[in-house]
Amino acid sequence: MAEKRDYYEVLGLKKGASEDEIKKAYRRLAKENHPDLHPDDKDAERRFKEIGEAYEILSDSEKRARYDQYGFAGVDPSYGAGEPGGGFGGMGFDFDLGDIFDSFFGGGGGRSARGSYNGARRGESIHVGVELSFEEAAFGCSKDVQISRIEDCPDCKGSGCEPGTTPEICPKCGGSGTVRTQQRTAFGVMSSTVACSNCSGRGKIIHSPCPKCRGKGSVRKNTTVSVKIPAGIDDGQTVSMRGGGHKGVNGGPAGDLLITVSVAPHPYFKRDGTAVIYNMPISFVQAALGDSVEVPTLDGKVKYSIPEGTQTETVFRLRGKGIPNINGGGRGDQYVKISVETPKNLTSEQKELLRKFADTFGGDEGGKGKRKKKK
């Protein structure tokens, strides 16, 4: 773990950064360093995974607090899976506040509410980012993402024992992984629960460790996971794949795989919720006389009749041509905003025709003011 970079340094942040700052830094760096954008850069995948790991810890308030206090030893899942007490720097003790108060006030109870050292624990979640096109986000798709995940050792199936052997239940702690000690202090007898020294808190003794995982029962594996992106997902939203994260500890469930999407901008469509906005330029003649035009949509071009006398910023609606609702219930609409283009670089003949056209209004073009007569 010594070769790891500080998580704050990875994201370019200072300790004490806000949640919003952490999220923005992650999204920016994940997009800049995505391996798909740098196929010739062999180091891009390493940087991308490093950024994801940093975000996974700093975006979780509990993990971030442990990291701030204990460093990597407080949060690294492989350390926690192989070393009892590793989640808190391997200190080897855990004072039971209930026991302390019981010592002061003579109560009962004990460690039953906290569980044993080798109890089942849920695995850590994995955060990754994926970039989608506008159409992929609208209609959904499948994406392959590369992750580095802690899984059961394929040789020992997670037992930590060499194939063909079994572990021994620790005779000292009876498999709990902990023993209770008492110490006389100035305040009286203080009870505490510590990791069993005979089995190092595992609750079992492995006489023949698995050569592949060295008795940990888990290995880190690079793998590709196919993720189904739902139709209608928006920029910055996250898809959760339950059980796709790191394996649990001592039979606990695996964590989740969390995929945050980044949607690339479209050349001419814009999104507003489930609505699609399209700015359509038309000529002065089309606006004045009306015309049948082809309007681009996510489903292809559709014909639409522009009525005569259409003004700039007039908005037409195409029902059901927008973004599907991510929770179901149909699609939004597409809104076509008209922009009337004023002709440029007119010839002398065209200018003269326009002047004659203006004269037909009696010097008042549609009530918009007097036209200055040519001198």
Secondary structure by P-SEA (a helix, b strand, c coil): ccccccccccccccccccaaaaaaaaaaaaaaccccccccccaaaaaaaaaaaaaaaaacaaaaaaaaccccccccaaaaacccccccccccccccaaaaaaaacccccccccccccccbbbbbbbbbbbbbccccccbbbbbbbbbbcccccccccccccccccccccccccccccbbbbbbbccccbbbbbbcccccccccccccccccccccccbbbbbbbbbbbbcccccccbbbbbcccccccccccbbbbbbbbbbbbbcccccccccbbbbbbbbccccccbbbbbbbbccccbbbbbbcccccccbbbbbcccccccccccbbbbbbbbbbbbbbccccaaaaaaaaaaaaaacccccccccccccc
